Amino acid sequence: MDTLLTADVAANAPRFRRKPSTYVDAIHDLPAREELAPAQLYSTESGRLFHSGRIAIATVGLPARGKTIPEDYFFVNGALERLDCLSPAYLKLMPEMLASASSVLLRQKILKKCRDDIYHFLNHENGQIAIYDAVNPLAAGRRSLAKEFAKHDVETLFIESACTDERIIEENVRSVKISSPDYIGWSSEDAVKHYLSRMSAKIPHFETMEEPELNYIKMFNAGERITINNCSFGYLSYRIVFYLLNLHIKSRHTYFVRAGPTSDEDSYKTDAGLSDQGKLYAEKMGQALLRHRDGERLALIERGGPDIPLKPLRVWTSTRRRTVETAAWLYEQGYSVRQRTQLSQLNPGVCERMSERRIRAEMPDEVAKHEADPYHHRYPRAESYHDLAVRLEPIILELERQQDDLLIIAHESVLRVLYGYLMACNATDIPRLSFPRNEIIEIIPASYNNESSSIPIPDLPPEIIPSSPEDLKIPVPPSEAPSGTATPINLGLARTAPGSRKTVTPQANGGSTPQEPGEGTLLLVDRALRD
């Protein structure tokens, strides 16, 4: 009865009013485009996972301990969530010493604004998970925060990140903290020293989590060991624990590349091997990747970095011949190649070998459904991108577990979903992503937003570069860019970076340029000052 009531309330809400279903299973009734979660595995009519309550995840830990957790996985598993955090940017508006009565009052106003934002999201925007990213250093404050959330029927899950490895701490400071607006114009060495001194001043005032009545997860040294205090865990809490068990913050590079062309490009059922051009492509792709990795190592040494060997490179392919044979040249060079059945391409169903004109003529109703939502719609006996994302969940978890560099050779449809997960793409944009064969996509995970760039593969025949035939036979909305014209690098879509309020826009060179750091927090402070 509760589920039915929730669905009824949601269906009649102005922002979530039910629209005529365009899907075979009638599960996916989606909100407006701007509210879609990136690569969300599924959404219900209420927008929440069945039999799951609302959770506020409150982070605990000193700065530079790796406590800012990525939210991609919560999006992927269907729970609508939002992150609220206290950035160091608001310190610019305050005196160096924050002990005055006015500064304490201002801080309390900011905290109240964050909590009010969380309540509004959970109560009025159909949210299910809110992440409250702060230090939360005192046991008394944590108990008070849990009681405050409980008044609003919100379960609190604390996640503490404890770190005794000085190497990890310094690496986090160098890679994340000294890029904040507090250190504009500082040298990196001076910024590191100053930040570490600020951090040391907070250590005597920090109390580690030991409250027996609270739900908490304590991570040591970025996933080396995990302690759980389970008072009243629900389904989502267990999923979060499962995700954290697969998570680490060690840097590594992930590469995406298309499989080479085959002797029978038009057929899904025919597991054709590479053509002569495909074998040439496999060799040139491997050479370009190894050349790029060696160049990056030399560039690091020239900048004063350590002269250490490259991380091992592992290669994943699907079980289809085209991907296995594309990895053959790298296998001959001694690299580890692993076949994964989940990486098989999207099944086109009855659309196999059908032209777009024929699909539009014979299945106009299906085309209309596809144009309404190309991510969730499936053609008869086919898979949707949603189905593919569900199939790829084990791959996503193992990808997060990887500590070595990883090359994934797969069909374009698979690369779209994996790229959408790592780069927080909107679900409606994932079917539009294109991966031409003349470039390798490189993704480097970071705390607040992943960075992507393209590595060119030179001297390829022009006829093998465009998007694969399977994608050309699946129509896209006429109002959107046609299939094969939007790449992950030049898509030109603004997106919110995982774990932050920054907006990241893909640039022509593949980099991600954030807007002014701390902008959201500065607005929050400004509102508090006005109030």
JOPENOR-V872502 format. One record per residue. PHI is phi in radians with two decimals (* if undefined). OMEGA is omega in degrees with one decimal (none if undefined). Layout:
phi=(PHI	PHI)
omega=(OMEGA	OMEGA)
This chain:
phi=(*	-1.07	-1.10	-1.17	-1.13	-1.07	-1.11	-1.16	-1.09	-1.15	-1.14	-1.71	-1.20	-1.01	-1.53	-2.24	-1.15	-1.11	-1.83	-0.96	-1.21	-2.05	-2.10	-1.08	-1.63	1.05	-1.57	-1.58	-2.00	-1.72	-1.27	-1.09	-0.93	-1.24	-1.76	-1.22	-1.34	-1.12	0.90	-1.14	-1.12	-2.78	-2.29	-1.79	-1.10	-1.45	1.46	-2.11	-1.18	-1.08	1.03	-2.18	-1.46	-1.79	-2.24	-1.88	-1.57	-1.93	-1.41	-2.35	2.58	-1.18	-1.05	1.18	-1.75	1.38	-1.56	-1.31	-1.58	-1.29	-1.73	-0.89	-1.16	-1.17	-1.06	-1.10	-1.59	1.63	-1.72	-1.28	-2.43	-2.56	-1.96	-2.13	-2.46	-1.82	-1.60	-1.10	-1.07	-1.25	-1.13	-1.11	-1.63	-2.14	-1.12	-1.06	-1.69	-1.80	-1.71	-1.26	-1.10	-1.16	-1.21	-1.12	-1.10	-1.10	-1.09	-1.11	-1.13	-1.13	-1.06	-1.14	-1.07	-1.10	-1.14	-1.08	-1.13	-1.11	-1.09	-1.12	-1.12	-1.29	-1.56	-2.11	-2.04	1.10	-1.32	-2.24	-2.23	-2.08	-1.88	-1.79	-1.62	-2.72	-1.30	0.78	-1.40	-1.87	-1.07	-1.09	-1.14	-1.20	-1.09	-1.11	-1.14	-1.11	-1.15	-1.10	-1.18	-1.10	-1.06	-1.77	1.05	-2.10	-1.36	-1.88	-2.13	-1.57	-2.17	-1.75	-1.98	-1.78	-2.49	-1.92	-1.54	-1.10	-1.14	-1.14	-1.08	-1.15	-1.10	-1.14	-1.10	-1.19	-1.49	-2.20	-1.19	-1.33	-1.55	-1.25	-1.12	-1.12	-2.09	-1.15	1.55	-1.53	-1.29	-1.09	-1.16	-1.13	-1.13	-1.09	-1.05	-1.16	-1.15	-1.11	-1.21	-1.08	-1.17	-1.10	-1.17	-1.54	-1.02	-1.10	-1.75	-1.81	-2.03	-1.21	-1.27	-2.51	-1.27	-1.21	-1.56	-1.86	-1.44	-2.65	-2.14	-2.03	-1.82	-1.96	0.87	1.00	1.75	-1.08	-2.62	-2.29	-2.02	-2.15	-1.96	-1.80	-1.70	-2.68	-1.17	-1.91	-1.03	-1.14	-1.06	-1.15	-1.13	-1.14	-1.04	-1.05	-1.16	-1.12	-1.14	-1.76	-1.78	-2.63	-2.01	-1.28	-1.27	-2.76	-1.94	-2.04	-2.05	-2.03	-2.61	-1.26	-1.25	-1.27	-1.21	-1.95	-1.35	-2.45	-1.18	-1.41	-1.86	-1.48	-1.24	-1.34	-1.49	-1.37	-1.48	-1.22	-1.37	-1.07	-1.12	-1.13	-1.19	-1.12	-1.05	-1.04	-1.20	-1.15	-1.10	-1.07	-1.11	-1.12	-1.17	-1.15	-1.10	-1.15	-1.11	-1.12	-1.12	-1.12	-1.11	-1.13	-1.12	-1.13	-1.15	-1.11	-1.45	1.67	-1.34	-1.25	-1.54	-2.12	-1.13	-1.16	-1.13	-1.02	-1.85	-1.92	-2.14	-1.99	-2.32	-1.40	-1.57	-1.35	-1.05	-1.07	-1.36	-1.09	-1.25	-1.16	-1.52	-1.08	-1.10	-1.16	-1.10	-1.15	-1.46	1.78	-1.51	-1.30	-2.12	-2.19	-1.65	-2.20	-1.12	-1.16	-1.48	-1.14	-1.17	-1.09	-1.38	-1.37	1.11	-1.23	-1.40	-1.04	1.16	-1.67	-1.34	-1.08	-1.07	-1.19	-1.06	-1.15	-1.33	-1.61	-2.33	-1.09	-1.15	-1.14	-1.10	-1.09	-1.13	-1.14	-1.18	-1.23	-2.78	-1.20	-1.36	-1.68	-1.26	-2.17	-1.27	-0.92	1.07	-1.98	-1.86	-1.67	-1.12	-1.05	-1.04	-1.13	-1.12	-1.07	-1.12	-1.51	-0.98	-1.06	-1.15	-1.08	-1.14	-1.22	-1.07	-1.14	-1.32	-1.11	-1.94	-1.63	-1.16	-2.36	-1.93	-1.90	-1.82	-2.72	-1.22	-1.02	-1.10	-1.20	-1.10	-1.06	-1.18	-1.15	-1.12	-1.06	-1.16	-1.22	-1.86	0.95	-1.34	-1.21	-1.02	-1.26	-1.66	-1.04	-1.11	-1.53	-1.13	-2.23	-2.10	-1.12	-1.30	-1.57	-2.63	-1.88	-1.58	-1.95	-2.15	-2.02	-1.13	-2.46	-1.17	-1.89	-2.71	-1.27	-1.96	-2.20	-2.62	-2.01	-1.94	-1.24	-1.92	-1.40	1.07	-1.69	-1.05	-1.08	-1.27	-1.72	-1.40	-1.10	-1.08	-1.28	-1.06	-1.01	-1.30	-1.16	-1.51	-1.88	-1.17	-2.13	-0.98	-1.05	-1.27	-1.62	-1.13	-1.14	-1.01	1.61	-1.91	-1.95	-1.71	-1.02	-1.47	-1.89	-1.04	1.31	-1.82	-1.31	-2.51	-1.48	-1.21	-1.02	1.43	-2.70	-1.66	-1.22	-1.83	-1.99	-2.03	-1.06	-1.81	-1.09	-1.57	1.61	-1.38	-2.05	-1.83	-1.32	-1.29	-0.92	-1.07	1.36	-1.04	-1.10	-1.23	-1.08	-1.12	-1.10	-1.12	-1.07	-1.11	-1.12	-1.13	-1.17	-1.29)
omega=(179.9	179.6	179.6	178.6	178.6	179.2	-179.1	178.3	-178.2	-176.6	-178.1	177.7	-175.9	-174.4	-176.4	-178.8	-174.7	176.0	178.1	-175.8	176.1	-172.5	-177.2	-175.2	175.8	178.0	-168.0	167.3	-166.0	173.1	-177.7	-173.9	-174.9	-178.7	-178.0	175.5	177.7	173.3	-178.5	-176.6	174.0	174.5	178.8	-178.6	177.7	-177.1	-177.5	175.7	-179.3	173.9	179.4	179.6	-179.9	-174.5	167.6	175.9	179.6	179.6	-179.5	176.0	176.3	179.5	176.0	176.6	178.2	-175.7	178.0	-172.7	178.1	-179.0	-174.9	-173.0	178.6	174.0	-174.6	-177.6	167.0	-179.8	179.5	-174.5	178.7	178.6	171.4	-176.6	174.2	-177.0	175.2	-175.6	-176.6	177.0	-179.8	-177.4	-174.8	175.5	-179.9	177.3	-173.8	-175.3	-178.1	-179.0	-178.6	-180.0	176.8	178.6	179.1	179.6	178.4	177.4	179.5	178.5	179.5	177.7	178.5	-179.6	178.3	177.8	178.6	-179.1	-179.6	179.5	-177.9	-174.3	-170.6	-179.3	175.3	179.7	-179.8	179.1	173.5	-179.9	-178.7	-171.6	-179.9	-179.6	-178.0	-167.2	-170.2	179.5	-180.0	178.5	179.4	176.3	179.2	179.8	178.8	178.5	-179.9	178.7	-179.3	177.8	-179.9	178.1	178.8	177.1	-179.7	175.1	178.9	175.2	179.8	175.3	178.7	-176.9	175.7	179.8	-176.8	179.5	178.6	-179.1	-178.3	177.9	177.5	179.5	-177.5	-173.3	-172.5	-165.0	-174.9	174.7	179.9	-178.4	178.1	-171.3	174.3	179.9	178.3	169.0	-175.8	-178.9	179.1	-179.8	178.8	-179.6	-178.0	-179.2	179.0	177.7	176.0	-178.5	180.0	-179.7	-178.7	-174.0	-178.8	-176.5	-177.7	177.5	-179.7	-175.6	175.2	-176.7	-175.1	-175.8	-176.7	172.2	177.1	173.5	-179.3	179.9	-179.8	175.2	172.7	174.6	178.4	178.4	-179.4	174.6	-177.2	171.6	-170.8	175.8	-176.2	-178.9	172.2	-176.2	-176.7	178.9	178.9	176.9	178.4	177.0	-179.9	179.6	-178.5	177.6	-179.5	-169.1	168.9	-176.5	179.4	-174.6	173.0	-178.5	175.8	-178.3	175.5	176.5	177.9	169.3	-179.5	179.3	-176.9	177.4	178.3	-174.2	-171.7	-171.2	172.5	-175.7	178.7	-179.1	-172.7	175.0	-177.9	171.2	177.1	176.2	178.8	178.5	175.2	178.0	-178.1	-180.0	-179.7	177.8	179.3	179.2	179.9	-179.3	-179.2	177.1	179.1	-179.7	177.2	178.6	178.4	179.4	179.7	179.0	177.7	179.0	179.3	178.5	178.9	179.6	-177.6	177.2	-177.5	-179.6	174.7	173.2	176.2	177.8	176.3	-176.6	174.0	174.0	168.9	178.1	-179.7	-171.1	-174.9	-179.8	179.2	-178.9	175.6	179.3	-172.6	-178.2	178.2	177.4	178.5	177.6	175.7	-178.4	-179.3	179.5	-178.8	179.1	-179.5	-177.9	-177.4	-176.9	177.5	-173.7	176.7	-179.1	-177.6	178.3	-176.4	-178.3	-180.0	178.7	177.9	176.6	178.8	179.4	-179.1	178.2	-179.0	-178.5	-173.6	-176.4	-177.2	178.9	179.0	178.5	178.6	177.1	179.7	179.9	177.7	-179.1	-176.8	179.8	-174.5	-175.9	173.3	172.8	-179.2	177.5	-178.2	173.1	169.5	174.4	173.8	177.7	-179.9	178.9	176.6	-179.8	-175.2	-176.8	176.8	177.6	-179.8	179.4	179.1	175.6	177.6	-178.9	-174.0	175.0	174.5	173.3	-171.9	172.6	176.7	176.7	-174.0	175.1	-176.4	-179.1	178.5	-179.9	178.9	-177.3	-179.3	176.5	178.6	177.2	-174.4	-175.3	175.1	177.0	175.3	-177.3	-178.5	-178.5	-175.9	179.2	-178.0	-177.5	-178.9	179.9	178.3	-174.3	-176.8	176.3	173.5	178.1	178.7	179.4	178.6	179.8	176.1	-173.1	-172.8	175.1	177.1	179.9	179.3	176.6	-179.2	177.5	-176.5	171.9	-171.7	168.5	176.1	174.0	-175.7	-176.2	-178.9	-173.7	-171.7	-178.1	-174.6	-177.5	-178.9	-177.8	179.4	-178.7	176.7	-172.6	176.8	-179.6	-178.2	-177.9	-179.0	175.1	-179.6	-179.0	176.7	-179.8	-178.2	177.8	177.6	-175.5	-174.2	-177.3	175.5	-178.4	175.4	178.3	178.3	-176.6	178.5	174.2	-179.2	174.3	-178.8	173.0	-175.4	179.2	178.2	-179.8	-177.8	-179.7	176.8	-179.4	178.1	-175.4	179.3	170.6	-176.6	-179.3	176.4	-175.2	179.4	-179.9	177.5	176.7	178.8	178.4	-179.9	177.1	179.6	179.2	179.8	-179.1	none)
